[in-house]
Amino acid sequence: MSEKIAFQGVFGAYSHLACQELFPKAQYLPCPDFNKAFASVQTGEADKAVIPIENSNAGRVADVHFLLSQTPLHIIGEHFLGIRHQLLGLPQTELRAISKAISHPQALAQCSNFLQKRHIRPEAGSDTALSCQIVSKSQDPSLAAIASAAAAQIYGLKILAPNIENATNNTTRFLIMSKEMSIPQNDGGKFITSLIFKAKNIPAALYKALGGFATNDLNITKLESYLLDGKFVSAQFYLEVEAHPDSVAFQNALAELKFFSDTCLILGTYPAHPYRYK
């Protein structure tokens, strides 16, 4: 029996395309939101989830970052997907007729230059491919969607303008989430370890907590903060470091981090994707 992979959105969404690249023989479970995608893995409805975390042009996917600090799931891999946005309209529509485009806020941000140049008003939706459904059902010749070429085929829309993203290297990074922790063997390759910690509420706590990574010559590739309980005096941090937990350097750095932290949770260790080093 093939694996079932959950993703946020509907068929034709970029998360669906990432699932197909990662698990070409799997079944795919579309979910209306990220909470449902995470929950489907927790309950066993799906084996894994493929979740976007950041884009090279539009930055982090904020909802996902907050969920990472709450979920019991583990990160077991990463994937990078080149994003090519298409402006899609009804089959009888011409580009000059479009006055409004609907899509996910990230997609709209990634195509802002094109929309401004064409004086097309952006409208935020919950998903790129779902926006195609809205355009198809509306039968409004002035309304377009921004989505993938695959979504155009699925929902019977016409590509009015191809590859309208601001940057040609537009890329989204995805995380593979699993209910079970799976730490690969340290074979001397490059690994990423993701963790969440809360620094102690004392002066220079963050500086001191991170000092061990510097003294042990470890590269921190990502550091994001979250406010806790709506207060502005304490923060929690999501950190990614280029290291395997078996290494002495990481163990020394982690000990120092824990000394200056109230909490520390490792979310997962996984092979660094080759795209990082292109």
Backbone as CSV, one residue per row, in Angstrom:
resi,resn,N_x,N_y,N_z,CA_x,CA_y,CA_z,C_x,C_y,C_z
1,MET,0.852,-1.198,0.000,0.000,0.000,0.000,0.883,1.242,0.000
2,SER,0.575,2.186,-0.877,1.406,3.385,-1.006,1.180,4.344,0.155
3,GLU,2.187,5.174,0.381,2.083,6.181,1.433,1.040,7.228,1.063
4,LYS,0.508,7.882,2.095,-0.401,9.006,1.878,0.281,10.262,2.401
5,ILE,0.384,11.275,1.539,1.100,12.502,1.869,0.108,13.666,1.916
6,ALA,0.081,14.374,3.031,-0.820,15.511,3.205,-0.147,16.798,2.759
7,PHE,-0.944,17.721,2.236,-0.461,19.049,1.873,-1.593,20.044,2.021
8,GLN,-1.233,21.301,2.194,-2.239,22.360,2.291,-2.603,22.825,0.887
9,GLY,-3.910,22.891,0.615,-4.363,23.354,-0.692,-5.164,22.286,-1.407
10,VAL,-5.334,22.493,-2.703,-6.047,21.534,-3.548,-5.098,21.057,-4.639
11,PHE,-5.544,20.080,-5.417,-4.692,19.547,-6.473,-4.286,20.652,-7.450
12,GLY,-3.018,20.657,-7.784,-2.475,21.709,-8.642,-1.741,22.787,-7.870
13,ALA,-1.885,22.791,-6.531,-1.135,23.742,-5.707,0.353,23.400,-5.757
14,TYR,1.201,24.375,-5.448,2.645,24.120,-5.481,3.049,23.059,-4.455
15,SER,2.346,23.003,-3.330,2.616,21.953,-2.351,2.313,20.578,-2.935
16,HIS,1.277,20.501,-3.756,0.955,19.246,-4.446,2.078,18.873,-5.409
17,LEU,2.617,19.858,-6.135,3.725,19.594,-7.054,4.958,19.124,-6.300
18,ALA,5.213,19.717,-5.127,6.347,19.281,-4.304,6.157,17.839,-3.850
19,CYS,4.937,17.484,-3.461,4.642,16.104,-3.073,4.933,15.141,-4.218
20,GLN,4.550,15.517,-5.430,4.764,14.657,-6.585,6.249,14.455,-6.870
21,GLU,7.042,15.514,-6.684,8.484,15.382,-6.888,9.122,14.491,-5.826
22,LEU,8.671,14.633,-4.589,9.254,13.896,-3.479,8.776,12.451,-3.417
23,PHE,7.479,12.252,-3.629,6.865,10.936,-3.470,5.988,10.628,-4.689
24,PRO,6.611,10.331,-5.829,5.854,10.197,-7.082,4.845,9.051,-7.095
25,LYS,4.993,8.053,-6.230,4.093,6.899,-6.231,3.101,6.930,-5.072
26,ALA,3.051,8.025,-4.345,2.193,8.106,-3.160,0.774,8.540,-3.523
27,GLN,-0.112,8.432,-2.543,-1.424,9.065,-2.609,-1.298,10.434,-1.942
28,TYR,-2.107,11.390,-2.395,-1.988,12.754,-1.882,-3.293,13.181,-1.229
29,LEU,-3.147,13.799,-0.048,-4.310,14.224,0.725,-4.361,15.747,0.792
30,PRO,-5.224,16.393,0.009,-5.346,17.853,0.096,-6.046,18.257,1.388
31,CYS,-5.551,19.328,2.015,-6.101,19.808,3.281,-6.435,21.297,3.160
32,PRO,-7.507,21.740,3.797,-7.930,23.137,3.651,-6.989,24.145,4.294
33,ASP,-6.213,23.714,5.293,-5.286,24.634,5.958,-4.123,23.839,6.539
34,PHE,-3.128,24.559,7.052,-1.943,23.901,7.595,-2.271,23.099,8.853
35,ASN,-3.187,23.600,9.669,-3.580,22.870,10.876,-4.089,21.478,10.537
36,LYS,-4.920,21.379,9.509,-5.472,20.095,9.095,-4.373,19.190,8.550
37,ALA,-3.431,19.751,7.808,-2.332,18.948,7.271,-1.495,18.349,8.398
38,PHE,-1.177,19.167,9.407,-0.432,18.668,10.561,-1.250,17.613,11.309
39,ALA,-2.525,17.903,11.525,-3.383,17.000,12.298,-3.558,15.661,11.600
40,SER,-3.599,15.652,10.279,-3.803,14.399,9.544,-2.649,13.421,9.777
41,VAL,-1.447,13.960,9.979,-0.297,13.104,10.285,-0.364,12.642,11.742
42,GLN,-0.742,13.534,12.636,-0.848,13.184,14.049,-1.852,12.059,14.274
43,THR,-2.968,12.062,13.547,-4.021,11.059,13.733,-3.771,9.796,12.926
44,GLY,-2.801,9.806,12.028,-2.524,8.643,11.198,-3.289,8.614,9.896
45,GLU,-4.072,9.657,9.626,-4.787,9.728,8.348,-3.812,9.832,7.186
46,ALA,-2.663,10.477,7.432,-1.583,10.574,6.446,-0.284,10.117,7.095
47,ASP,0.647,9.665,6.262,1.941,9.206,6.774,2.913,10.359,6.982
48,LYS,2.856,11.349,6.097,3.750,12.503,6.168,3.002,13.725,5.657
49,ALA,3.566,14.895,5.920,3.050,16.141,5.360,4.205,16.894,4.718
50,VAL,3.914,17.550,3.612,4.898,18.397,2.930,4.407,19.835,3.062
51,ILE,5.195,20.650,3.763,4.743,21.965,4.208,5.719,23.052,3.761
52,PRO,5.248,24.118,3.097,6.152,25.221,2.737,6.533,26.031,3.964
53,ILE,7.803,26.394,4.045,8.247,27.164,5.210,8.753,28.546,4.827
54,GLU,9.329,28.693,3.615,9.841,30.010,3.224,10.041,30.067,1.718
55,ASN,10.040,31.297,1.205,10.254,31.546,-0.210,11.416,32.516,-0.384
56,SER,12.200,32.302,-1.428,13.391,33.122,-1.650,13.058,34.577,-1.923
57,ASN,11.838,34.857,-2.344,11.439,36.219,-2.693,10.517,36.844,-1.650
58,ALA,9.556,36.070,-1.140,8.531,36.619,-0.251,8.770,36.314,1.219
59,GLY,9.817,35.559,1.531,10.147,35.320,2.935,9.397,34.156,3.547
60,ARG,9.308,34.158,4.874,8.772,33.009,5.596,7.261,32.900,5.458
61,VAL,6.763,31.682,5.584,5.323,31.429,5.656,4.957,31.482,7.137
62,ALA,4.398,32.593,7.560,4.254,32.886,8.991,3.439,31.831,9.723
63,ASP,2.336,31.372,9.153,1.484,30.396,9.834,2.258,29.142,10.194
64,VAL,3.129,28.713,9.282,3.880,27.481,9.500,4.876,27.649,10.637
65,HIS,5.525,28.793,10.713,6.499,29.017,11.775,5.849,28.928,13.151
66,PHE,4.641,29.449,13.286,3.957,29.359,14.571,3.530,27.928,14.877
67,LEU,3.129,27.186,13.848,2.732,25.798,14.059,3.920,24.924,14.453
68,LEU,5.099,25.222,13.940,6.281,24.440,14.270,6.591,24.482,15.766
69,SER,6.230,25.587,16.394,6.488,25.717,17.834,5.453,24.984,18.674
70,GLN,4.414,24.453,18.030,3.326,23.809,18.764,3.139,22.331,18.426
71,THR,3.598,21.915,17.253,3.298,20.562,16.794,4.194,19.508,17.444
72,PRO,3.663,18.302,17.664,4.499,17.183,18.126,5.193,16.460,16.973
73,LEU,4.948,16.893,15.738,5.564,16.238,14.584,7.056,16.576,14.509
74,HIS,7.754,15.788,13.697,9.194,15.949,13.540,9.539,16.252,12.077
75,ILE,10.603,17.015,11.885,11.087,17.326,10.541,12.068,16.228,10.137
76,ILE,11.802,15.578,8.994,12.683,14.498,8.544,13.323,14.788,7.185
77,GLY,13.015,15.942,6.591,13.623,16.256,5.312,13.234,17.637,4.836
78,GLU,13.911,18.103,3.786,13.596,19.380,3.158,13.637,19.222,1.647
79,HIS,12.946,20.117,0.956,12.900,20.079,-0.502,12.774,21.497,-1.026
80,PHE,13.420,21.772,-2.154,13.350,23.093,-2.783,12.659,22.959,-4.136
81,LEU,11.652,23.800,-4.365,10.865,23.750,-5.597,10.917,25.099,-6.303
82,GLY,11.353,25.096,-7.550,11.303,26.315,-8.349,9.859,26.698,-8.644
83,ILE,9.505,27.951,-8.413,8.122,28.416,-8.546,7.994,29.270,-9.803
84,ARG,7.135,28.833,-10.716,6.862,29.571,-11.946,5.375,29.909,-11.963
85,HIS,5.091,31.184,-11.714,3.699,31.629,-11.633,3.147,31.994,-13.006
86,GLN,1.899,31.583,-13.236,1.192,31.915,-14.468,-0.034,32.753,-14.126
87,LEU,-0.325,33.737,-14.965,-1.583,34.471,-14.834,-2.622,33.709,-15.651
88,LEU,-3.675,33.243,-14.982,-4.638,32.338,-15.597,-6.032,32.965,-15.643
89,GLY,-6.687,32.844,-16.781,-8.035,33.366,-16.930,-8.928,32.388,-17.666
90,LEU,-10.156,32.767,-17.862,-11.104,31.935,-18.599,-10.639,31.759,-20.045
91,PRO,-11.019,30.674,-20.686,-10.534,30.400,-22.051,-10.800,31.518,-23.044
92,GLN,-11.896,32.261,-22.876,-12.249,33.320,-23.831,-11.669,34.683,-23.451
93,THR,-10.934,34.757,-22.328,-10.440,36.030,-21.806,-9.111,36.422,-22.452
94,GLU,-8.890,37.736,-22.603,-7.609,38.269,-23.056,-6.947,39.019,-21.896
95,LEU,-5.641,39.137,-21.956,-4.881,39.768,-20.875,-5.367,41.188,-20.597
96,ARG,-5.669,41.933,-21.630,-6.056,43.340,-21.444,-7.361,43.493,-20.658
97,ALA,-8.151,42.420,-20.563,-9.431,42.491,-19.861,-9.292,42.291,-18.358
98,ILE,-8.135,41.836,-17.891,-7.968,41.482,-16.480,-7.764,42.730,-15.616
99,SER,-8.584,42.852,-14.583,-8.462,43.979,-13.644,-8.162,43.515,-12.225
100,LYS,-8.362,42.227,-11.938,-8.127,41.714,-10.596,-7.554,40.307,-10.672
101,ALA,-6.598,40.005,-9.795,-6.001,38.670,-9.724,-6.095,38.153,-8.301
102,ILE,-6.533,36.910,-8.164,-6.670,36.302,-6.854,-5.647,35.175,-6.711
103,SER,-5.048,35.067,-5.524,-4.096,33.997,-5.249,-3.717,34.031,-3.771
104,HIS,-2.874,33.095,-3.380,-2.320,33.098,-2.025,-1.476,34.362,-1.842
105,PRO,-1.482,34.980,-0.647,-0.700,36.207,-0.432,0.769,36.073,-0.811
106,GLN,1.368,34.909,-0.587,2.766,34.711,-0.967,2.932,34.829,-2.478
107,ALA,2.022,34.222,-3.240,2.106,34.288,-4.696,1.906,35.711,-5.197
108,LEU,0.980,36.429,-4.581,0.746,37.823,-4.974,2.000,38.661,-4.728
109,ALA,2.652,38.433,-3.588,3.880,39.171,-3.282,4.985,38.835,-4.271
110,GLN,5.044,37.577,-4.688,6.081,37.141,-5.615,5.865,37.655,-7.038
111,CYS,4.661,38.159,-7.314,4.333,38.676,-8.658,3.962,40.155,-8.626
112,SER,4.362,40.853,-7.586,3.930,42.240,-7.381,4.351,43.174,-8.508
113,ASN,5.529,42.963,-9.062,6.001,43.850,-10.137,5.091,43.772,-11.361
114,PHE,4.742,42.575,-11.749,3.869,42.382,-12.909,2.497,42.998,-12.654
115,LEU,1.937,42.755,-11.475,0.605,43.264,-11.174,0.581,44.788,-11.164
116,GLN,1.596,45.400,-10.585,1.647,46.866,-10.549,1.794,47.445,-11.955
117,LYS,2.637,46.830,-12.754,2.856,47.322,-14.116,1.586,47.254,-14.951
118,ARG,0.791,46.213,-14.732,-0.439,46.005,-15.515,-1.657,46.621,-14.837
119,HIS,-1.464,47.263,-13.671,-2.561,47.865,-12.897,-3.639,46.827,-12.582
120,ILE,-3.193,45.648,-12.197,-4.092,44.569,-11.798,-4.157,44.527,-10.277
121,ARG,-5.356,44.587,-9.745,-5.547,44.643,-8.302,-5.412,43.242,-7.699
122,PRO,-4.540,43.069,-6.702,-4.396,41.759,-6.062,-5.490,41.510,-5.029
123,GLU,-5.923,40.281,-4.941,-6.902,39.893,-3.926,-6.425,38.592,-3.289
124,ALA,-6.279,38.596,-1.973,-5.728,37.437,-1.270,-6.740,36.309,-1.175
125,GLY,-6.257,35.096,-1.466,-7.043,33.881,-1.298,-6.277,32.906,-0.428
126,SER,-6.866,31.763,-0.162,-6.236,30.801,0.740,-5.247,29.878,0.048
127,ASP,-5.313,29.822,-1.304,-4.469,28.857,-2.007,-4.401,29.243,-3.488
128,THR,-3.266,28.947,-4.120,-3.113,29.288,-5.541,-4.087,28.499,-6.412
129,ALA,-4.102,27.171,-6.263,-4.956,26.353,-7.121,-6.435,26.550,-6.809
130,LEU,-6.760,26.788,-5.530,-8.149,27.060,-5.174,-8.634,28.340,-5.851
131,SER,-7.715,29.280,-6.061,-8.075,30.507,-6.779,-8.521,30.189,-8.207
132,CYS,-7.952,29.150,-8.788,-8.373,28.730,-10.130,-9.824,28.259,-10.129
133,GLN,-10.208,27.545,-9.086,-11.603,27.119,-8.967,-12.537,28.324,-8.902
134,ILE,-12.112,29.336,-8.149,-12.938,30.539,-8.007,-13.118,31.238,-9.341
135,VAL,-12.029,31.374,-10.100,-12.106,32.020,-11.421,-12.998,31.217,-12.354
136,SER,-12.827,29.904,-12.336,-13.612,29.050,-13.226,-15.104,29.143,-12.928
137,LYS,-15.458,29.144,-11.639,-16.869,29.199,-11.257,-17.476,30.587,-11.469
138,SER,-16.636,31.623,-11.354,-17.156,32.998,-11.455,-17.603,33.352,-12.858
139,GLN,-16.929,32.787,-13.851,-17.167,33.141,-15.259,-17.021,34.643,-15.497
140,ASP,-16.159,35.282,-14.696,-15.893,36.720,-14.802,-14.664,36.930,-15.672
141,PRO,-14.803,37.522,-16.847,-13.662,37.682,-17.765,-12.623,38.686,-17.276
142,SER,-12.940,39.453,-16.223,-11.976,40.426,-15.697,-11.165,39.866,-14.532
143,LEU,-11.474,38.632,-14.120,-10.841,38.023,-12.957,-9.829,36.963,-13.398
144,ALA,-8.652,37.003,-12.794,-7.611,36.017,-13.096,-7.130,35.372,-11.807
145,ALA,-6.432,34.255,-11.950,-5.776,33.582,-10.831,-4.282,33.534,-11.108
146,ILE,-3.493,33.492,-10.058,-2.051,33.260,-10.187,-1.770,31.888,-9.601
147,ALA,-1.294,30.987,-10.451,-1.079,29.608,-10.030,-0.126,28.929,-11.004
148,SER,0.011,27.618,-10.860,0.936,26.849,-11.692,0.318,26.481,-13.033
149,ALA,1.170,26.104,-13.967,0.695,25.625,-15.269,-0.113,24.344,-15.097
150,ALA,0.264,23.518,-14.119,-0.489,22.290,-13.849,-1.913,22.618,-13.415
151,ALA,-2.064,23.665,-12.598,-3.396,24.071,-12.151,-4.239,24.553,-13.325
152,ALA,-3.617,25.212,-14.298,-4.349,25.668,-15.483,-4.971,24.483,-16.212
153,GLN,-4.220,23.407,-16.347,-4.732,22.220,-17.024,-5.846,21.563,-16.227
154,ILE,-5.681,21.471,-14.913,-6.664,20.803,-14.067,-8.007,21.530,-14.084
155,TYR,-7.965,22.878,-14.061,-9.196,23.654,-13.914,-9.654,24.329,-15.200
156,GLY,-9.041,23.975,-16.311,-9.519,24.439,-17.607,-9.349,25.924,-17.851
157,LEU,-8.268,26.505,-17.362,-8.008,27.926,-17.567,-6.916,28.131,-18.613
158,LYS,-6.826,29.345,-19.103,-5.843,29.698,-20.135,-4.714,30.513,-19.514
159,ILE,-3.493,30.233,-19.929,-2.348,31.027,-19.475,-2.339,32.338,-20.263
160,LEU,-2.616,33.435,-19.551,-2.656,34.760,-20.177,-1.273,35.397,-20.214
161,ALA,-0.457,35.085,-19.212,0.920,35.597,-19.149,1.744,34.565,-18.390
162,PRO,2.817,34.049,-18.982,3.611,33.012,-18.324,4.732,33.592,-17.469
163,ASN,5.106,32.858,-16.442,6.293,33.151,-15.634,6.357,34.617,-15.200
164,ILE,5.374,35.031,-14.426,5.245,36.450,-14.057,5.878,36.757,-12.695
165,GLU,6.596,35.814,-12.110,7.233,36.044,-10.808,8.292,37.136,-10.910
166,ASN,8.522,37.850,-9.808,9.483,38.960,-9.787,10.901,38.508,-10.084
167,ALA,11.279,37.340,-9.578,12.664,36.865,-9.705,12.686,35.521,-10.420
168,THR,13.639,35.348,-11.322,13.724,34.105,-12.085,14.166,32.926,-11.211
169,ASN,14.813,33.223,-10.094,15.251,32.146,-9.202,14.250,31.922,-8.061
170,ASN,13.007,32.297,-8.272,11.958,32.166,-7.260,11.835,30.709,-6.810
171,THR,12.089,30.466,-5.533,12.152,29.096,-5.015,11.485,29.032,-3.648
172,THR,10.708,27.973,-3.430,10.093,27.744,-2.127,10.705,26.512,-1.482
173,ARG,11.000,26.647,-0.208,11.545,25.534,0.570,10.418,24.859,1.341
174,PHE,10.389,23.542,1.280,9.378,22.738,1.957,10.034,21.861,3.013
175,LEU,9.290,21.577,4.083,9.710,20.625,5.100,8.855,19.369,4.994
176,ILE,9.479,18.220,5.228,8.754,16.951,5.284,8.553,16.621,6.756
177,MET,7.292,16.502,7.165,6.947,16.304,8.564,6.433,14.876,8.787
178,SER,6.858,14.268,9.900,6.471,12.900,10.216,6.129,12.785,11.696
179,LYS,5.325,11.789,12.028,4.962,11.549,13.423,6.144,10.973,14.200
180,GLU,7.003,10.245,13.497,8.142,9.589,14.135,9.435,10.351,13.843
181,MET,10.270,10.467,14.849,11.601,11.045,14.668,12.466,10.049,13.895
182,SER,13.163,10.534,12.882,14.046,9.684,12.088,15.347,10.442,11.839
183,ILE,16.370,10.128,12.615,17.655,10.814,12.487,18.580,9.971,11.616
184,PRO,19.015,10.501,10.479,19.882,9.719,9.587,21.250,9.492,10.210
185,GLN,21.896,8.424,9.761,23.241,8.117,10.244,24.206,9.206,9.810
186,ASN,25.116,9.553,10.690,26.118,10.569,10.383,27.204,9.943,9.507
187,ASP,27.060,10.146,8.189,27.986,9.546,7.233,29.059,10.522,6.758
188,GLY,29.169,11.644,7.458,30.143,12.655,7.065,29.606,13.690,6.107
189,GLY,28.348,13.541,5.701,27.730,14.520,4.807,27.254,15.747,5.560
190,LYS,26.490,16.583,4.878,25.971,17.810,5.482,24.542,17.580,5.970
191,PHE,24.279,18.018,7.190,22.970,17.842,7.814,22.484,19.174,8.388
192,ILE,21.158,19.284,8.488,20.523,20.419,9.152,19.778,19.886,10.370
193,THR,19.983,20.522,11.502,19.218,20.202,12.706,18.365,21.416,13.072
194,SER,17.070,21.176,13.245,16.124,22.240,13.592,15.708,22.093,15.050
195,LEU,15.658,23.210,15.752,15.225,23.159,17.148,14.524,24.451,17.544
196,ILE,13.800,24.371,18.638,13.108,25.530,19.212,13.573,25.702,20.649
197,PHE,13.879,26.933,21.028,14.289,27.186,22.406,13.744,28.527,22.878
198,LYS,13.639,28.646,24.190,13.244,29.907,24.816,14.409,30.379,25.672
199,ALA,14.994,31.503,25.300,16.119,32.046,26.064,15.635,32.553,27.425
200,LYS,16.493,32.429,28.409,16.156,32.961,29.727,15.974,34.472,29.657
201,ASN,15.094,34.992,30.483,14.782,36.423,30.482,15.805,37.190,31.322
202,ILE,17.066,37.158,30.847,18.154,37.868,31.514,18.957,38.607,30.453
203,PRO,19.699,39.648,30.809,20.477,40.382,29.814,21.462,39.479,29.062
204,ALA,21.514,39.665,27.756,22.449,38.965,26.863,22.228,37.460,26.816
205,ALA,21.044,36.989,27.216,20.798,35.545,27.223,20.901,34.950,25.821
206,LEU,20.339,35.639,24.824,20.390,35.110,23.457,21.826,35.057,22.957
207,TYR,22.575,36.125,23.200,23.988,36.171,22.792,24.771,35.012,23.406
208,LYS,24.544,34.772,24.685,25.267,33.716,25.378,24.789,32.331,24.931
209,ALA,23.482,32.200,24.683,22.939,30.909,24.258,23.503,30.477,22.915
210,LEU,23.733,31.463,22.044,24.233,31.145,20.705,25.756,31.098,20.639
211,GLY,26.402,31.521,21.719,27.864,31.596,21.702,28.534,30.261,21.437
212,GLY,27.911,29.171,21.893,28.502,27.859,21.712,28.606,27.442,20.260
213,PHE,27.703,27.933,19.428,27.766,27.595,18.003,28.963,28.282,17.347
214,ALA,29.249,29.493,17.796,30.402,30.211,17.251,31.710,29.574,17.697
215,THR,31.814,29.276,18.983,33.075,28.731,19.495,33.325,27.307,18.998
216,ASN,32.264,26.612,18.575,32.422,25.264,18.032,32.376,25.242,16.505
217,ASP,32.445,26.445,15.912,32.556,26.591,14.453,31.388,25.947,13.718
218,LEU,30.171,26.185,14.219,28.966,25.658,13.588,28.176,26.800,12.942
219,ASN,27.649,26.535,11.763,26.968,27.555,10.976,25.469,27.542,11.255
220,ILE,24.945,28.619,11.849,23.507,28.790,12.020,22.945,29.324,10.708
221,THR,22.037,28.573,10.085,21.495,28.965,8.784,20.159,29.695,8.889
222,LYS,19.516,29.614,10.066,18.224,30.284,10.219,17.952,30.533,11.698
223,LEU,17.421,31.727,11.999,17.027,32.066,13.366,15.803,32.968,13.289
224,GLU,14.683,32.493,13.832,13.433,33.253,13.826,12.913,33.359,15.252
225,SER,12.288,34.483,15.571,11.752,34.680,16.915,10.224,34.730,16.903
226,TYR,9.630,34.356,18.051,8.191,34.429,18.265,7.950,35.082,19.620
227,LEU,6.991,35.957,19.680,6.571,36.474,20.981,5.708,35.429,21.672
228,LEU,5.855,35.312,22.979,5.097,34.337,23.741,3.947,34.987,24.489
229,ASP,2.766,34.368,24.393,1.586,34.796,25.153,1.224,36.259,24.904
230,GLY,1.542,36.771,23.728,1.191,38.147,23.406,1.970,39.189,24.168
231,LYS,3.070,38.779,24.810,3.865,39.710,25.613,5.133,40.100,24.855
232,PHE,5.680,41.228,25.198,6.836,41.754,24.486,8.122,41.654,25.316
233,VAL,8.108,40.819,26.343,9.281,40.721,27.213,9.984,39.373,27.108
234,SER,9.340,38.397,26.482,9.973,37.091,26.331,9.717,36.570,24.929
235,ALA,10.650,35.785,24.423,10.546,35.282,23.062,11.021,33.844,22.984
236,GLN,10.489,33.155,22.006,10.906,31.797,21.679,11.557,31.861,20.303
237,PHE,12.518,30.979,20.047,13.287,31.046,18.807,13.275,29.705,18.080
238,TYR,13.158,29.796,16.758,13.318,28.639,15.883,14.687,28.767,15.234
239,LEU,15.501,27.724,15.370,16.889,27.777,14.915,17.196,26.575,14.033
240,GLU,17.962,26.809,12.962,18.489,25.737,12.129,20.000,25.876,12.072
241,VAL,20.680,24.773,12.282,22.133,24.784,12.302,22.651,23.661,11.421
242,GLU,23.741,23.928,10.732,24.343,22.931,9.854,25.200,21.997,10.708
243,ALA,24.582,20.926,11.226,25.289,20.012,12.125,24.459,18.763,12.340
244,HIS,25.147,17.673,12.694,24.495,16.426,13.087,24.601,16.311,14.614
245,PRO,23.544,15.858,15.285,23.582,15.816,16.756,24.610,14.844,17.324
246,ASP,25.131,13.933,16.495,26.168,13.013,16.977,27.527,13.688,17.127
247,SER,27.701,14.831,16.481,29.016,15.472,16.513,29.292,16.093,17.881
248,VAL,30.547,16.031,18.304,30.952,16.615,19.584,30.728,18.126,19.583
249,ALA,30.988,18.753,18.439,30.805,20.207,18.341,29.364,20.594,18.616
250,PHE,28.419,19.850,18.037,27.000,20.164,18.267,26.625,19.907,19.724
251,GLN,27.083,18.815,20.284,26.752,18.498,21.672,27.270,19.569,22.632
252,ASN,28.461,20.089,22.362,29.003,21.164,23.195,28.180,22.447,23.046
253,ALA,27.822,22.776,21.782,27.023,23.978,21.526,25.641,23.858,22.152
254,LEU,25.049,22.661,22.071,23.714,22.447,22.633,23.731,22.575,24.157
255,ALA,24.786,22.090,24.783,24.896,22.204,26.245,24.918,23.666,26.666
256,GLU,25.637,24.488,25.911,25.692,25.917,26.241,24.356,26.593,25.970
257,LEU,23.698,26.196,24.881,22.380,26.738,24.575,21.401,26.424,25.699
258,LYS,21.393,25.192,26.167,20.462,24.786,27.219,20.735,25.519,28.536
259,PHE,21.997,25.824,28.793,22.350,26.509,30.041,21.706,27.888,30.119
260,PHE,21.555,28.546,28.948,20.981,29.893,28.918,19.546,29.892,28.389
261,SER,18.895,28.727,28.413,17.523,28.610,27.923,16.633,27.989,28.984
262,ASP,15.366,28.371,28.954,14.382,27.739,29.827,13.880,26.431,29.234
263,THR,13.732,26.387,27.909,13.282,25.179,27.218,14.083,25.012,25.930
264,CYS,14.241,23.767,25.487,14.934,23.485,24.231,14.398,22.170,23.673
265,LEU,13.923,22.178,22.429,13.322,21.003,21.809,13.883,20.825,20.405
266,ILE,14.487,19.672,20.147,14.974,19.371,18.795,13.812,18.838,17.966
267,LEU,13.529,19.485,16.834,12.430,19.089,15.957,12.845,18.025,14.951
268,GLY,14.127,17.976,14.614,14.558,16.959,13.669,15.927,17.239,13.089
269,THR,16.540,16.183,12.558,17.800,16.274,11.827,17.601,15.590,10.485
270,TYR,18.086,16.205,9.407,17.825,15.688,8.065,18.956,16.114,7.138
271,PRO,19.170,15.371,6.043,20.232,15.737,5.104,19.986,17.118,4.495
272,ALA,21.019,17.916,4.409,20.919,19.216,3.751,20.698,18.990,2.259
273,HIS,19.699,19.643,1.706,19.388,19.471,0.272,20.508,20.071,-0.582
274,PRO,20.877,19.409,-1.675,21.972,19.936,-2.530,21.708,21.339,-3.058
275,TYR,20.435,21.749,-3.153,20.121,23.096,-3.671,20.763,24.176,-2.824
276,ARG,20.965,23.918,-1.537,21.581,24.911,-0.659,22.947,25.348,-1.146
277,TYR,23.658,24.476,-1.840,25.065,24.742,-2.154,25.284,25.028,-3.643
278,LYS,24.189,25.306,-4.360,24.320,25.677,-5.775,24.858,27.105,-5.882
